[in-house]
């Protein structure tokens, strides 16, 4: 299997399962505290790995502002909004709302990186967005989103835009040839530190409920959902650019909805099935046939 395809599948499968894992983080522990612990553990583990391999731990001084921006956008605002939204919506629908990231990536790549918006990429993105909105129809009441669902959807739009801006920053770090693991580790620690500040500001307790589900989900989210998946995704981002890499966010909800169906009793409707088909077709429109060649070959970020 080609490296780009492997990176794409790894990101999708891991992230598709993390939405459900987040549900075990909610409840007695404040979302800001859980996000802080997640990325503190992940960032420290990455730095430990670098130390064991005797690789440079500190980034170049001129790269710190990019690291700070990536940390705040990707590992702080983004995930804080995700955790808050997951308290209001089934995990599969949170993932569905998160797939709007793909279209935001295409637009922001044009605005901030000067990348062209190819018709196939933009068309696939629009089709995918229509599909995920159809998947959201069970949360409609009289043609509008119900209160909790509306708040959850709004939180996810903030999360998506934060993540999309973060992806633009990551593209710049890859273009500047900043070490991937070092950059990711310090960005995670910046995100964790900012969440500590948020939690302290509103007086949240840093005590952790000593339950097995909480700790298992924390380690899974930190080691797999944060380290393995992000390194795969950021590597893919550098190889094929944010426009196509963002379509990880189209396929991730498919996995998340399967998990939600199995463990959260997600109810499928005809509109939901149609939405899933559109989301997949939108992704295929981007990946094949011409765009598939882009996935199979390395492109400048």
C-alpha positions in Angstrom: 0.0 0.0 0.0 1.3 3.4 -0.9 2.5 5.5 2.0 -0.1 8.3 1.4 -3.0 5.8 1.3 -1.7 4.2 4.5 -1.4 7.6 6.3 -4.9 8.5 5.1 -6.4 5.2 6.4 -4.6 5.3 9.7 -5.8 8.8 10.4 -9.4 8.0 9.5 -9.6 4.7 11.5 -8.1 6.1 14.7 -9.9 9.4 14.6 -13.2 7.7 13.7 -13.0 5.8 17.0 -11.8 8.7 19.2 -15.2 10.5 19.1 -16.8 7.7 21.1 -13.8 7.5 23.4 -14.3 11.2 24.3 -17.7 10.3 25.8 -15.8 8.5 28.7 -14.0 11.7 29.5 -17.2 13.7 30.2 -19.0 14.1 33.5 -17.2 14.8 36.7 -14.0 16.1 35.1 -14.1 19.6 33.4 -13.5 19.4 29.6 -10.6 21.9 29.8 -8.9 19.7 32.4 -9.4 16.5 30.3 -8.0 18.2 27.2 -5.0 19.5 29.3 -4.2 16.1 30.7 -4.6 14.5 27.2 -2.1 16.7 25.5 0.2 17.0 28.5 0.5 13.2 28.4 0.9 13.1 24.6 3.4 16.0 24.4 5.5 14.6 27.2 5.5 11.1 25.6 6.8 12.6 22.3 9.6 14.5 24.0 10.5 11.4 25.9 10.7 9.5 22.6 13.0 12.1 21.2 15.2 12.0 24.3 15.5 8.2 24.1 16.5 8.4 20.4 18.9 11.3 21.3 17.3 13.6 18.8 17.0 17.4 19.2 14.2 18.4 21.7 14.2 22.1 21.3 13.0 23.7 18.1 14.6 26.6 16.3 13.9 30.0 18.1 12.3 31.5 15.0 9.8 28.6 14.9 8.3 29.2 18.3 5.5 31.5 17.1 4.3 28.9 14.7 4.4 26.3 17.4 2.4 28.5 19.7 -0.2 29.2 17.0 -0.5 25.5 16.2 -0.9 24.6 19.9 -3.6 27.2 20.5 -5.5 26.4 17.3 -5.1 22.7 17.0 -4.7 21.4 20.6 -6.6 24.0 22.6 -9.6 25.8 21.1 -10.3 23.0 18.7 -10.5 20.2 21.2 -12.1 22.2 24.0 -15.0 22.9 21.6 -15.2 19.3 20.6 -15.4 18.1 24.2 -18.1 20.7 24.9 -20.1 19.6 21.8 -19.8 15.9 22.7 -21.7 16.7 25.9 -24.6 17.9 23.8 -24.6 15.5 20.8 -24.1 11.8 20.1 -20.4 11.2 19.2 -21.2 10.2 15.6 -23.0 13.5 15.0 -20.1 15.5 16.5 -17.9 13.8 13.9 -20.4 14.6 11.2 -20.3 18.3 12.1 -16.5 18.1 12.2 -16.3 17.1 8.6 -17.1 20.6 7.5 -13.4 21.1 8.2 -12.7 19.8 4.7 -14.4 22.7 3.0 -12.9 25.2 5.4 -9.4 23.8 4.6 -10.0 24.3 0.8 -11.1 27.9 1.3 -8.4 28.8 3.8 -5.7 27.2 1.7 -6.7 29.5 -1.1 -6.8 32.6 1.2 -3.6 32.0 3.3 -1.4 29.7 1.1 -2.4 30.8 -2.4 -3.4 27.3 -3.4 -6.0 27.1 -6.3 -9.5 25.8 -5.6 -9.7 23.1 -8.2 -13.3 22.4 -9.3 -13.1 18.7 -8.4 -11.9 19.5 -4.9 -14.4 22.2 -4.3 -17.2 20.2 -5.8 -16.4 17.2 -3.7 -16.2 19.3 -0.6 -19.7 20.8 -1.2 -21.1 17.4 -1.9 -19.6 16.1 1.3 -21.0 19.0 3.3 -24.5 18.3 1.9 -24.1 14.7 2.8 -23.2 15.4 6.4 -26.0 17.9 6.8 -28.4 15.1 5.7 -26.9 12.9 8.3 -27.8 15.6 10.8 -31.5 15.6 10.0 -32.7 13.4 12.9 -31.7 16.4 15.1 -34.1 18.6 13.2 -37.4 19.7 14.8 -39.8 21.7 12.6 -37.0 22.4 10.2 -34.6 23.9 12.8 -32.0 22.4 15.1 -33.3 21.8 18.6 -31.6 23.9 21.4 -28.9 21.5 22.5 -28.2 20.3 19.0 -27.9 23.9 17.8 -25.4 24.8 20.5 -23.4 21.6 19.7 -23.4 22.4 16.0 -22.2 26.0 16.7 -19.4 24.7 18.9 -18.3 22.4 16.2 -18.2 25.2 13.6 -15.9 27.1 15.9 -13.8 24.0 16.4 -13.6 23.4 12.7 -12.4 26.9 11.8 -9.8 26.8 14.6 -8.6 23.5 13.3 -8.5 24.7 9.7 -6.4 27.8 10.7 -4.2 25.4 12.6 -3.8 23.3 9.5 -2.6 26.4 7.6 0.0 26.9 10.4 1.1 23.3 10.2 1.5 23.6 6.4 3.9 26.5 7.1 5.9 24.5 9.6 6.2 21.7 7.1 7.3 24.1 4.3 9.9 25.6 6.7 11.1 22.0 7.3 10.6 22.2 11.0 11.0 18.7 12.7 7.6 17.1 12.7 7.7 15.3 16.1 9.5 18.2 17.9 7.0 20.7 16.5 4.0 18.5 17.4 5.2 17.8 20.9 5.7 21.4 21.8 2.4 22.5 20.2 0.6 19.9 22.3 2.3 21.2 25.4 1.3 24.8 24.5 -2.3 23.6 24.0 -2.2 21.8 27.4 -0.8 24.8 29.2 -3.5 27.1 27.7 -6.2 24.7 28.8 -4.7 24.7 32.3 -5.1 28.5 32.2 -8.8 28.2 31.1 -9.6 25.6 33.8 -7.9 27.7 36.5 -9.7 30.8 35.3 -13.1 29.4 35.9 -12.2 27.5 39.0 -12.3 23.9 37.7 -11.0 21.1 39.8 -8.0 19.2 38.5 -8.9 16.1 40.4 -9.5 13.0 38.2 -12.2 10.5 38.8 -10.3 7.2 39.4 -12.3 5.0 37.1 -11.0 2.5 34.6 -13.0 3.8 31.6 -11.7 7.4 32.2 -8.0 6.3 32.3 -8.3 3.9 29.4 -9.9 6.5 27.2 -7.3 9.1 28.3 -4.4 6.9 27.3 -6.1 5.9 24.1 -6.8 9.5 23.2 -3.4 10.6 24.2 -1.3 7.9 22.6 -3.3 6.9 19.6 -5.8 9.7 19.0 -3.2 12.4 19.6 0.2 11.1 18.8 -0.3 8.3 16.2 -3.2 10.0 14.3 -1.8 13.5 14.3 1.7 12.4 13.2 0.0 10.5 10.3 -2.2 13.4 9.4 0.5 16.1 9.6 2.8 14.0 7.5 0.0 13.6 5.0 -0.7 17.3 5.2 2.9 18.0 4.2 2.9 15.5 1.4 -0.4 16.3 -0.4 -1.4 19.7 1.0 -4.3 20.8 3.3 -7.0 20.7 0.6 -6.8 16.9 0.0 -5.6 16.0 3.5 -8.6 17.7 4.9 -10.8 15.0 3.4 -9.8 12.8 6.3 -12.6 14.8 7.9 -15.1 13.4 5.4 -14.3 9.8 5.9 -13.8 10.0 9.7 -17.5 10.4 10.4 -18.3 7.2 8.5 -16.2 5.2 11.0 -17.6 7.4 13.9 -21.2 6.7 12.8 -20.5 2.9 12.6 -19.2 3.1 16.2 -22.1 5.2 17.3 -24.5 2.8 15.7 -22.9 -0.1 17.6 -22.5 1.5 21.0 -24.8 4.6 21.2 -27.8 3.2 19.3 -27.6 5.8 16.5 -30.8 5.5 14.5 -30.4 5.5 10.7 -33.0 7.2 8.5 -33.3 7.3 4.7 -31.9 10.8 4.8 -29.0 9.6 6.9 -28.2 6.8 4.4 -28.4 9.3 1.5 -26.1 11.6 3.4 -23.6 8.9 4.0 -23.6 8.1 0.2 -23.1 11.7 -0.7 -20.3 12.1 1.8 -18.5 9.1 0.4 -19.1 10.2 -3.2 -17.8 13.6 -2.4 -14.6 12.1 -1.0 -14.2 9.8 -4.1 -14.7 12.9 -6.3 -11.7 14.5 -4.6 -9.5 11.3 -4.5 -10.3 9.9 -8.0 -9.5 9.7 -10.8 -7.3 12.8 -11.3 -7.2 13.7 -7.6 -6.3 10.1 -6.7 -3.1 10.7 -8.6 -2.4 13.6 -6.3 -2.8 11.4 -3.3 -0.5 8.8 -4.8 2.3 11.3 -5.5 4.1 13.7 -3.3 3.2 17.4 -3.9 4.7 20.6 -2.5 2.8 21.7 0.6 
